[in-house]
Amino acid sequence: MNFENMNLLSQKVESVLGTVRTLREENAKLKQLLETAKAQAENQKNQLDAASAKIADCEAALNARANQVAAQDETINEKDRIIDNLNAQINEKNNIIDSLNGQVAEKNNAINSKDEQINEKNGIIDALNGQVAEKNGIIDSLNGQVNEKNGIIDSLNGQVSEKNNIIDSLNGQVNEKNNIIDSLNGQVNEKNNIIDCLNGQVAEKNDIIDNLNAQVQSQSTEIAEAQSKFQQLLTTIENELGTEININEPATEQANEAAEAPAEQPSNKPQDETPDLFASNGGSQPGFFG
């Protein structure tokens, strides 16, 4: 191994270390993205829980209004049979509405917390607030029924029709919620696939990093061994020449020093033959720098 090869090896090690640093930075970024996604999901869950609590409050208000309607119905004279019959129909429709509202709430609970879901929950709250206002209107209407019996039949018939429209509307909402659930379930499955893919990439990056760390460790060991062998050879050469060699000197200065050195004693070897500097150690070692 000559100096040029050692320099190339050093550059290769530096490139490997740069790659390791880049992979570690990418791994850190991926972990940060996962932590951010978890925090956002938790925040959205908290918002959805708050919206669900508001819906429960609205439903409680509806139930309280329904109780008030029932109490006022008891004050109506038994002679108003038709009114009682229509009120019974309204109560039946209200039970259907409550059942459908229960289905809507059940479907909403099945939807995972997303920003779109929060908007949908706010829409449900607005709809329930509208129903509370509608119940208040019914209470006012029933208070008027005590003094205006003749207008009650037409008013309650209109309410029955309105309840039927509400039932058709809530049935549509149930179907819409089912479609939303199917869509969001598909999105959740897609996100789970993306997360599984990213986890696989993270594991793959970790394996690459471990492999590169092992290569760097191995190459560091080889470099250390090569430097040790080179120092041993340099010491051997210096002992053979009887002088210290500065490996940092330019080749031209070494040539000038060789020219100024005392002439060697003539020998029987041809002048163009290079002496074996490793003769005392069993001959030259041609394979070390290869």
Phi and psi in degrees as GROMACS dihedral restraints (atoms count N, CA, C in turn):
[ dihedral_restraints ]
;  ai    aj    ak    al  type     phi  dphi    fc
    3     4     5     6     1   -90.3    20    10
    4     5     6     7     1   179.8    20    10
    6     7     8     9     1   -65.2    20    10
    7     8     9    10     1   -36.0    20    10
    9    10    11    12     1   -63.1    20    10
   10    11    12    13     1   -43.1    20    10
   12    13    14    15     1   -65.2    20    10
   13    14    15    16     1   -37.7    20    10
   15    16    17    18     1   -64.8    20    10
   16    17    18    19     1   -38.6    20    10
   18    19    20    21     1   -64.7    20    10
   19    20    21    22     1   -43.3    20    10
   21    22    23    24     1   -63.1    20    10
   22    23    24    25     1   -39.9    20    10
   24    25    26    27     1   -63.9    20    10
   25    26    27    28     1   -39.2    20    10
   27    28    29    30     1   -63.8    20    10
   28    29    30    31     1   -42.3    20    10
   30    31    32    33     1   -63.3    20    10
   31    32    33    34     1   -39.7    20    10
   33    34    35    36     1   -63.3    20    10
   34    35    36    37     1   -41.9    20    10
   36    37    38    39     1   -62.7    20    10
   37    38    39    40     1   -43.8    20    10
   39    40    41    42     1   -61.9    20    10
   40    41    42    43     1   -38.7    20    10
   42    43    44    45     1   -65.3    20    10
   43    44    45    46     1   -41.7    20    10
   45    46    47    48     1   -63.0    20    10
   46    47    48    49     1   -42.7    20    10
   48    49    50    51     1   -62.5    20    10
   49    50    51    52     1   -39.3    20    10
   51    52    53    54     1   -62.2    20    10
   52    53    54    55     1   -41.6    20    10
   54    55    56    57     1   -63.3    20    10
   55    56    57    58     1   -40.4    20    10
   57    58    59    60     1   -62.3    20    10
   58    59    60    61     1   -44.3    20    10
   60    61    62    63     1   -61.9    20    10
   61    62    63    64     1   -42.2    20    10
   63    64    65    66     1   -62.6    20    10
   64    65    66    67     1   -43.6    20    10
   66    67    68    69     1   -64.1    20    10
   67    68    69    70     1   -38.7    20    10
   69    70    71    72     1   -65.1    20    10
   70    71    72    73     1   -40.0    20    10
   72    73    74    75     1   -63.0    20    10
   73    74    75    76     1   -43.1    20    10
   75    76    77    78     1   -62.9    20    10
   76    77    78    79     1   -39.9    20    10
   78    79    80    81     1   -62.7    20    10
   79    80    81    82     1   -41.5    20    10
   81    82    83    84     1   -63.9    20    10
   82    83    84    85     1   -40.5    20    10
   84    85    86    87     1   -63.5    20    10
   85    86    87    88     1   -41.4    20    10
   87    88    89    90     1   -62.6    20    10
   88    89    90    91     1   -42.4    20    10
   90    91    92    93     1   -63.4    20    10
   91    92    93    94     1   -40.0    20    10
   93    94    95    96     1   -63.5    20    10
   94    95    96    97     1   -40.5    20    10
   96    97    98    99     1   -62.6    20    10
   97    98    99   100     1   -40.6    20    10
   99   100   101   102     1   -65.0    20    10
  100   101   102   103     1   -41.7    20    10
  102   103   104   105     1   -63.9    20    10
  103   104   105   106     1   -40.6    20    10
  105   106   107   108     1   -63.5    20    10
  106   107   108   109     1   -42.5    20    10
  108   109   110   111     1   -62.3    20    10
  109   110   111   112     1   -39.2    20    10
  111   112   113   114     1   -65.4    20    10
  112   113   114   115     1   -41.9    20    10
  114   115   116   117     1   -63.4    20    10
  115   116   117   118     1   -41.8    20    10
  117   118   119   120     1   -63.8    20    10
  118   119   120   121     1   -40.4    20    10
  120   121   122   123     1   -64.1    20    10
  121   122   123   124     1   -39.9    20    10
  123   124   125   126     1   -64.9    20    10
  124   125   126   127     1   -41.6    20    10
  126   127   128   129     1   -63.1    20    10
  127   128   129   130     1   -43.2    20    10
  129   130   131   132     1   -65.1    20    10
  130   131   132   133     1   -34.8    20    10
  132   133   134   135     1   -63.8    20    10
  133   134   135   136     1   -42.5    20    10
  135   136   137   138     1   -62.6    20    10
  136   137   138   139     1   -40.5    20    10
  138   139   140   141     1   -65.0    20    10
  139   140   141   142     1   -38.9    20    10
  141   142   143   144     1   -67.1    20    10
  142   143   144   145     1   -38.3    20    10
  144   145   146   147     1   -62.8    20    10
  145   146   147   148     1   -40.3    20    10
  147   148   149   150     1   -64.2    20    10
  148   149   150   151     1   -41.3    20    10
  150   151   152   153     1   -64.0    20    10
  151   152   153   154     1   -39.3    20    10
  153   154   155   156     1   -64.4    20    10
  154   155   156   157     1   -36.5    20    10
  156   157   158   159     1   -64.5    20    10
  157   158   159   160     1   -39.9    20    10
  159   160   161   162     1   -62.8    20    10
  160   161   162   163     1   -40.4    20    10
  162   163   164   165     1   -61.7    20    10
  163   164   165   166     1   -41.9    20    10
  165   166   167   168     1   -61.9    20    10
  166   167   168   169     1   -40.3    20    10
  168   169   170   171     1   -62.1    20    10
  169   170   171   172     1   -43.7    20    10
  171   172   173   174     1   -63.0    20    10
  172   173   174   175     1   -40.8    20    10
  174   175   176   177     1   -64.4    20    10
  175   176   177   178     1   -37.0    20    10
  177   178   179   180     1   -64.1    20    10
  178   179   180   181     1   -40.1    20    10
  180   181   182   183     1   -64.1    20    10
  181   182   183   184     1   -39.4    20    10
  183   184   185   186     1   -61.7    20    10
  184   185   186   187     1   -42.9    20    10
  186   187   188   189     1   -63.6    20    10
  187   188   189   190     1   -39.8    20    10
  189   190   191   192     1   -62.9    20    10
  190   191   192   193     1   -42.1    20    10
  192   193   194   195     1   -64.1    20    10
  193   194   195   196     1   -39.5    20    10
  195   196   197   198     1   -62.2    20    10
  196   197   198   199     1   -38.2    20    10
  198   199   200   201     1   -63.9    20    10
  199   200   201   202     1   -39.2    20    10
  201   202   203   204     1   -64.1    20    10
  202   203   204   205     1   -40.8    20    10
  204   205   206   207     1   -61.0    20    10
  205   206   207   208     1   -43.7    20    10
  207   208   209   210     1   -63.0    20    10
  208   209   210   211     1   -40.1    20    10
  210   211   212   213     1   -64.3    20    10
  211   212   213   214     1   -39.9    20    10
  213   214   215   216     1   -73.8    20    10
  214   215   216   217     1   -29.2    20    10
  216   217   218   219     1   -62.7    20    10
  217   218   219   220     1   -31.8    20    10
  219   220   221   222     1   -67.3    20    10
  220   221   222   223     1   -21.3    20    10
  222   223   224   225     1   -82.6    20    10
  223   224   225   226     1   -11.9    20    10
  225   226   227   228     1   -76.1    20    10
  226   227   228   229     1   138.8    20    10
  228   229   230   231     1   -60.0    20    10
  229   230   231   232     1   140.6    20    10
  231   232   233   234     1   -61.1    20    10
  232   233   234   235     1   -21.1    20    10
  234   235   236   237     1   -64.9    20    10
  235   236   237   238     1   -21.3    20    10
  237   238   239   240     1   -81.4    20    10
  238   239   240   241     1    64.5    20    10
  240   241   242   243     1   -60.7    20    10
  241   242   243   244     1   -41.8    20    10
  243   244   245   246     1   -62.9    20    10
  244   245   246   247     1   -41.2    20    10
  246   247   248   249     1   -62.6    20    10
  247   248   249   250     1   -44.1    20    10
  249   250   251   252     1   -60.3    20    10
  250   251   252   253     1   -41.4    20    10
  252   253   254   255     1   -62.2    20    10
  253   254   255   256     1   -43.6    20    10
  255   256   257   258     1   -66.8    20    10
  256   257   258   259     1   -38.9    20    10
  258   259   260   261     1   -62.2    20    10
  259   260   261   262     1   -36.5    20    10
  261   262   263   264     1   -62.7    20    10
  262   263   264   265     1   -40.5    20    10
  264   265   266   267     1   -63.4    20    10
  265   266   267   268     1   -41.0    20    10
  267   268   269   270     1   -62.4    20    10
  268   269   270   271     1   -43.0    20    10
  270   271   272   273     1   -61.4    20    10
  271   272   273   274     1   -40.5    20    10
  273   274   275   276     1   -62.2    20    10
  274   275   276   277     1   -43.3    20    10
  276   277   278   279     1   -64.0    20    10
  277   278   279   280     1   -39.3    20    10
  279   280   281   282     1   -61.9    20    10
  280   281   282   283     1   -38.0    20    10
  282   283   284   285     1   -63.4    20    10
  283   284   285   286     1   -39.9    20    10
  285   286   287   288     1   -63.7    20    10
  286   287   288   289     1   -42.9    20    10
  288   289   290   291     1   -61.3    20    10
  289   290   291   292     1   -44.8    20    10
  291   292   293   294     1   -61.3    20    10
  292   293   294   295     1   -39.8    20    10
  294   295   296   297     1   -63.2    20    10
  295   296   297   298     1   -43.7    20    10
  297   298   299   300     1   -67.4    20    10
  298   299   300   301     1   -38.2    20    10
  300   301   302   303     1   -61.7    20    10
  301   302   303   304     1   -36.3    20    10
  303   304   305   306     1   -63.5    20    10
  304   305   306   307     1   -40.6    20    10
  306   307   308   309     1   -64.4    20    10
  307   308   309   310     1   -40.9    20    10
  309   310   311   312     1   -61.9    20    10
  310   311   312   313     1   -44.5    20    10
  312   313   314   315     1   -62.8    20    10
  313   314   315   316     1   -40.2    20    10
  315   316   317   318     1   -62.7    20    10
  316   317   318   319     1   -42.2    20    10
  318   319   320   321     1   -64.5    20    10
  319   320   321   322     1   -39.4    20    10
  321   322   323   324     1   -64.3    20    10
  322   323   324   325     1   -35.8    20    10
  324   325   326   327     1   -67.1    20    10
  325   326   327   328     1   -25.1    20    10
  327   328   329   330     1   -79.4    20    10
  328   329   330   331     1   -14.2    20    10
  330   331   332   333     1   -83.8    20    10
  331   332   333   334     1   129.6    20    10
  333   334   335   336     1   -68.3    20    10
  334   335   336   337     1   156.8    20    10
  336   337   338   339     1   -73.6    20    10
  337   338   339   340     1   111.8    20    10
  339   340   341   342     1  -130.5    20    10
  340   341   342   343     1   161.6    20    10
  342   343   344   345     1   -60.1    20    10
  343   344   345   346     1   -38.5    20    10
  345   346   347   348     1   -63.6    20    10
  346   347   348   349     1   -35.3    20    10
  348   349   350   351     1   -66.5    20    10
  349   350   351   352     1   -38.1    20    10
  351   352   353   354     1   -61.6    20    10
  352   353   354   355     1   -42.2    20    10
  354   355   356   357     1   -62.0    20    10
  355   356   357   358     1   -40.2    20    10
  357   358   359   360     1   -64.0    20    10
  358   359   360   361     1   -40.9    20    10
  360   361   362   363     1   -62.3    20    10
  361   362   363   364     1   -41.6    20    10
  363   364   365   366     1   -61.4    20    10
  364   365   366   367     1   -36.6    20    10
  366   367   368   369     1   -63.9    20    10
  367   368   369   370     1   -40.4    20    10
  369   370   371   372     1   -63.8    20    10
  370   371   372   373     1   -41.2    20    10
  372   373   374   375     1   -60.3    20    10
  373   374   375   376     1   -43.9    20    10
  375   376   377   378     1   -61.6    20    10
  376   377   378   379     1   -40.9    20    10
  378   379   380   381     1   -64.1    20    10
  379   380   381   382     1   -42.1    20    10
  381   382   383   384     1   -66.8    20    10
  382   383   384   385     1   -38.8    20    10
  384   385   386   387     1   -61.1    20    10
  385   386   387   388     1   -36.6    20    10
  387   388   389   390     1   -63.8    20    10
  388   389   390   391     1   -39.1    20    10
  390   391   392   393     1   -66.1    20    10
  391   392   393   394     1   -36.7    20    10
  393   394   395   396     1   -61.4    20    10
  394   395   396   397     1   -45.6    20    10
  396   397   398   399     1   -61.2    20    10
  397   398   399   400     1   -38.2    20    10
  399   400   401   402     1   -64.1    20    10
  400   401   402   403     1   -41.1    20    10
  402   403   404   405     1   -62.8    20    10
  403   404   405   406     1   -40.3    20    10
  405   406   407   408     1   -60.3    20    10
  406   407   408   409     1   -38.5    20    10
  408   409   410   411     1   -63.4    20    10
  409   410   411   412     1   -39.3    20    10
  411   412   413   414     1   -63.2    20    10
  412   413   414   415     1   -41.4    20    10
  414   415   416   417     1   -60.5    20    10
  415   416   417   418     1   -46.1    20    10
  417   418   419   420     1   -61.0    20    10
  418   419   420   421     1   -39.3    20    10
  420   421   422   423     1   -63.7    20    10
  421   422   423   424     1   -41.1    20    10
  423   424   425   426     1   -68.0    20    10
  424   425   426   427     1   -35.4    20    10
  426   427   428   429     1   -61.6    20    10
  427   428   429   430     1   -35.9    20    10
  429   430   431   432     1   -72.7    20    10
  430   431   432   433     1   -25.1    20    10
  432   433   434   435     1   -64.5    20    10
  433   434   435   436     1   -28.4    20    10
  435   436   437   438     1   -60.4    20    10
  436   437   438   439     1   -37.2    20    10
  438   439   440   441     1   -99.4    20    10
  439   440   441   442     1   -21.6    20    10
  441   442   443   444     1  -124.5    20    10
  442   443   444   445     1    80.5    20    10
  444   445   446   447     1   -69.7    20    10
  445   446   447   448     1   -38.6    20    10
  447   448   449   450     1   -65.0    20    10
  448   449   450   451     1   -31.0    20    10
  450   451   452   453     1   -84.2    20    10
  451   452   453   454     1    -7.8    20    10
  453   454   455   456     1   -68.2    20    10
  454   455   456   457     1   -41.5    20    10
  456   457   458   459     1   -59.9    20    10
  457   458   459   460     1   -49.2    20    10
  459   460   461   462     1   -63.5    20    10
  460   461   462   463     1   -41.4    20    10
  462   463   464   465     1   -62.4    20    10
  463   464   465   466     1   -45.1    20    10
  465   466   467   468     1   -70.1    20    10
  466   467   468   469     1   -34.5    20    10
  468   469   470   471     1   -60.1    20    10
  469   470   471   472     1   -40.6    20    10
  471   472   473   474     1   -63.9    20    10
  472   473   474   475     1   -37.5    20    10
  474   475   476   477     1   -66.5    20    10
  475   476   477   478     1   -38.0    20    10
  477   478   479   480     1   -60.5    20    10
  478   479   480   481     1   -44.6    20    10
  480   481   482   483     1   -61.7    20    10
  481   482   483   484     1   -40.8    20    10
  483   484   485   486     1   -64.1    20    10
  484   485   486   487     1   -40.6    20    10
  486   487   488   489     1   -63.7    20    10
  487   488   489   490     1   -39.6    20    10
  489   490   491   492     1   -61.0    20    10
  490   491   492   493     1   -40.1    20    10
  492   493   494   495     1   -64.4    20    10
  493   494   495   496     1   -39.4    20    10
  495   496   497   498     1   -63.4    20    10
  496   497   498   499     1   -41.8    20    10
  498   499   500   501     1   -60.2    20    10
  499   500   501   502     1   -48.5    20    10
  501   502   503   504     1   -57.4    20    10
  502   503   504   505     1   -39.7    20    10
  504   505   506   507     1   -65.4    20    10
  505   506   507   508     1   -45.2    20    10
  507   508   509   510     1   -67.3    20    10
  508   509   510   511     1   -35.2    20    10
  510   511   512   513     1   -60.1    20    10
  511   512   513   514     1   -40.3    20    10
  513   514   515   516     1   -64.0    20    10
  514   515   516   517     1   -38.3    20    10
  516   517   518   519     1   -64.4    20    10
  517   518   519   520     1   -39.6    20    10
  519   520   521   522     1   -59.9    20    10
  520   521   522   523     1   -46.2    20    10
  522   523   524   525     1   -62.4    20    10
  523   524   525   526     1   -40.5    20    10
  525   526   527   528     1   -64.0    20    10
  526   527   528   529     1   -41.1    20    10
  528   529   530   531     1   -63.0    20    10
  529   530   531   532     1   -39.6    20    10
  531   532   533   534     1   -60.8    20    10
  532   533   534   535     1   -42.1    20    10
  534   535   536   537     1   -64.2    20    10
  535   536   537   538     1   -40.4    20    10
  537   538   539   540     1   -63.7    20    10
  538   539   540   541     1   -41.9    20    10
  540   541   542   543     1   -61.0    20    10
  541   542   543   544     1   -45.4    20    10
  543   544   545   546     1   -61.0    20    10
  544   545   546   547     1   -42.5    20    10
  546   547   548   549     1   -64.6    20    10
  547   548   549   550     1   -45.5    20    10
  549   550   551   552     1   -69.2    20    10
  550   551   552   553     1   -35.5    20    10
  552   553   554   555     1   -60.1    20    10
  553   554   555   556     1   -39.5    20    10
  555   556   557   558     1   -63.7    20    10
  556   557   558   559     1   -41.1    20    10
  558   559   560   561     1   -64.9    20    10
  559   560   561   562     1   -40.9    20    10
  561   562   563   564     1   -62.1    20    10
  562   563   564   565     1   -43.4    20    10
  564   565   566   567     1   -61.3    20    10
  565   566   567   568     1   -41.2    20    10
  567   568   569   570     1   -62.6    20    10
  568   569   570   571     1   -44.1    20    10
  570   571   572   573     1   -63.9    20    10
  571   572   573   574     1   -38.8    20    10
  573   574   575   576     1   -62.8    20    10
  574   575   576   577     1   -39.2    20    10
  576   577   578   579     1   -63.5    20    10
  577   578   579   580     1   -40.9    20    10
  579   580   581   582     1   -63.6    20    10
  580   581   582   583     1   -43.2    20    10
  582   583   584   585     1   -63.5    20    10
  583   584   585   586     1   -41.9    20    10
  585   586   587   588     1   -61.4    20    10
  586   587   588   589     1   -41.0    20    10
  588   589   590   591     1   -63.1    20    10
  589   590   591   592     1   -44.5    20    10
  591   592   593   594     1   -65.4    20    10
  592   593   594   595     1   -38.9    20    10
  594   595   596   597     1   -61.7    20    10
  595   596   597   598     1   -39.3    20    10
  597   598   599   600     1   -63.3    20    10
  598   599   600   601     1   -41.1    20    10
  600   601   602   603     1   -65.0    20    10
  601   602   603   604     1   -39.9    20    10
  603   604   605   606     1   -62.5    20    10
  604   605   606   607     1   -44.6    20    10
  606   607   608   609     1   -61.6    20    10
  607   608   609   610     1   -41.6    20    10
  609   610   611   612     1   -62.9    20    10
  610   611   612   613     1   -42.4    20    10
  612   613   614   615     1   -62.9    20    10
  613   614   615   616     1   -40.2    20    10
  615   616   617   618     1   -63.2    20    10
  616   617   618   619     1   -40.0    20    10
  618   619   620   621     1   -63.2    20    10
  619   620   621   622     1   -41.1    20    10
  621   622   623   624     1   -62.8    20    10
  622   623   624   625     1   -43.4    20    10
  624   625   626   627     1   -62.2    20    10
  625   626   627   628     1   -44.8    20    10
  627   628   629   630     1   -60.8    20    10
  628   629   630   631     1   -42.6    20    10
  630   631   632   633     1   -63.7    20    10
  631   632   633   634     1   -44.0    20    10
  633   634   635   636     1   -66.2    20    10
  634   635   636   637     1   -37.8    20    10
  636   637   638   639     1   -61.6    20    10
  637   638   639   640     1   -40.2    20    10
  639   640   641   642     1   -64.4    20    10
  640   641   642   643     1   -41.2    20    10
  642   643   644   645     1   -63.2    20    10
  643   644   645   646     1   -43.3    20    10
  645   646   647   648     1   -61.4    20    10
  646   647   648   649     1   -43.6    20    10
  648   649   650   651     1   -61.6    20    10
  649   650   651   652     1   -44.1    20    10
  651   652   653   654     1   -64.0    20    10
  652   653   654   655     1   -43.9    20    10
  654   655   656   657     1   -66.6    20    10
  655   656   657   658     1   -35.5    20    10
  657   658   659   660     1   -62.6    20    10
  658   659   660   661     1   -40.6    20    10
  660   661   662   663     1   -64.0    20    10
  661   662   663   664     1   -43.3    20    10
  663   664   665   666     1   -62.2    20    10
  664   665   666   667     1   -41.9    20    10
  666   667   668   669     1   -63.0    20    10
  667   668   669   670     1   -43.5    20    10
  669   670   671   672     1   -62.3    20    10
  670   671   672   673     1   -42.8    20    10
  672   673   674   675     1   -64.3    20    10
  673   674   675   676     1   -41.5    20    10
  675   676   677   678     1   -64.0    20    10
  676   677   678   679     1   -41.3    20    10
  678   679   680   681     1   -63.6    20    10
  679   680   681   682     1   -39.2    20    10
  681   682   683   684     1   -64.9    20    10
  682   683   684   685     1   -44.9    20    10
  684   685   686   687     1   -63.8    20    10
  685   686   687   688     1   -40.7    20    10
  687   688   689   690     1   -62.2    20    10
  688   689   690   691     1   -42.0    20    10
  690   691   692   693     1   -64.6    20    10
  691   692   693   694     1   -38.4    20    10
  693   694   695   696     1   -63.1    20    10
  694   695   696   697     1   -44.5    20    10
  696   697   698   699     1   -64.0    20    10
  697   698   699   700     1   -40.5    20    10
  699   700   701   702     1   -61.8    20    10
  700   701   702   703     1   -41.7    20    10
  702   703   704   705     1   -63.7    20    10
  703   704   705   706     1   -41.1    20    10
  705   706   707   708     1   -61.8    20    10
  706   707   708   709     1   -43.5    20    10
  708   709   710   711     1   -63.5    20    10
  709   710   711   712     1   -44.6    20    10
  711   712   713   714     1   -61.2    20    10
  712   713   714   715     1   -40.0    20    10
  714   715   716   717     1   -64.2    20    10
  715   716   717   718     1   -39.3    20    10
  717   718   719   720     1   -67.4    20    10
  718   719   720   721     1   -40.9    20    10
  720   721   722   723     1   -82.2    20    10
  721   722   723   724     1   -20.1    20    10
  723   724   725   726     1    74.0    20    10
  724   725   726   727     1    24.6    20    10
  726   727   728   729     1  -150.1    20    10
  727   728   729   730     1   159.9    20    10
  729   730   731   732     1   -87.9    20    10
  730   731   732   733     1   137.4    20    10
  732   733   734   735     1  -106.3    20    10
  733   734   735   736     1   125.6    20    10
  735   736   737   738     1   -94.3    20    10
  736   737   738   739     1   108.4    20    10
  738   739   740   741     1   -71.7    20    10
  739   740   741   742     1    -9.6    20    10
  741   742   743   744     1   -91.0    20    10
  742   743   744   745     1    -7.5    20    10
  744   745   746   747     1   -72.6    20    10
  745   746   747   748     1   141.1    20    10
  747   748   749   750     1   -60.9    20    10
  748   749   750   751     1   155.9    20    10
  750   751   752   753     1   -63.6    20    10
  751   752   753   754     1   -31.7    20    10
  753   754   755   756     1   -67.8    20    10
  754   755   756   757     1   -38.4    20    10
  756   757   758   759     1   -66.0    20    10
  757   758   759   760     1   -38.4    20    10
  759   760   761   762     1   -64.5    20    10
  760   761   762   763     1   -36.9    20    10
  762   763   764   765     1   -66.0    20    10
  763   764   765   766     1   -40.6    20    10
  765   766   767   768     1   -64.1    20    10
  766   767   768   769     1   -41.1    20    10
  768   769   770   771     1   -63.5    20    10
  769   770   771   772     1   -38.2    20    10
  771   772   773   774     1   -65.4    20    10
  772   773   774   775     1   -35.5    20    10
  774   775   776   777     1   -70.4    20    10
  775   776   777   778     1   -33.0    20    10
  777   778   779   780     1   -83.3    20    10
  778   779   780   781     1   -11.0    20    10
  780   781   782   783     1   -68.8    20    10
  781   782   783   784     1   152.4    20    10
  783   784   785   786     1   -59.7    20    10
  784   785   786   787     1   147.1    20    10
  786   787   788   789     1   -64.9    20    10
  787   788   789   790     1   139.1    20    10
  789   790   791   792     1   -77.7    20    10
  790   791   792   793     1   157.2    20    10
  792   793   794   795     1   -65.8    20    10
  793   794   795   796     1   138.2    20    10
  795   796   797   798     1   -59.0    20    10
  796   797   798   799     1   145.3    20    10
  798   799   800   801     1  -129.6    20    10
  799   800   801   802     1   173.7    20    10
  801   802   803   804     1   -80.8    20    10
  802   803   804   805     1    -6.4    20    10
  804   805   806   807     1   -79.9    20    10
  805   806   807   808     1   151.3    20    10
  807   808   809   810     1   -62.6    20    10
  808   809   810   811     1   149.9    20    10
  810   811   812   813     1   -66.7    20    10
  811   812   813   814     1   -29.3    20    10
  813   814   815   816     1   -87.9    20    10
  814   815   816   817     1     6.7    20    10
  816   817   818   819     1   -90.3    20    10
  817   818   819   820     1   131.7    20    10
  819   820   821   822     1   -85.5    20    10
  820   821   822   823     1   126.6    20    10
  822   823   824   825     1   -68.9    20    10
  823   824   825   826     1   150.7    20    10
  825   826   827   828     1   -87.0    20    10
  826   827   828   829     1   105.3    20    10
  828   829   830   831     1   -71.9    20    10
  829   830   831   832     1   -11.6    20    10
  831   832   833   834     1  -104.5    20    10
  832   833   834   835     1    18.4    20    10
  834   835   836   837     1   -61.0    20    10
  835   836   837   838     1   -39.2    20    10
  837   838   839   840     1   -69.4    20    10
  838   839   840   841     1   -15.3    20    10
  840   841   842   843     1  -108.8    20    10
  841   842   843   844     1    24.9    20    10
  843   844   845   846     1    91.7    20    10
  844   845   846   847     1    18.4    20    10
  846   847   848   849     1   102.3    20    10
  847   848   849   850     1   171.8    20    10
  849   850   851   852     1   -69.2    20    10
  850   851   852   853     1   159.9    20    10
  852   853   854   855     1  -118.5    20    10
  853   854   855   856     1    82.3    20    10
  855   856   857   858     1   -68.3    20    10
  856   857   858   859     1   -20.8    20    10
  858   859   860   861     1   -91.3    20    10
  859   860   861   862     1    -3.6    20    10
  861   862   863   864     1   -69.8    20    10
  862   863   864   865     1   -45.9    20    10
  864   865   866   867     1   -83.9    20    10
  865   866   867   868     1    -3.0    20    10
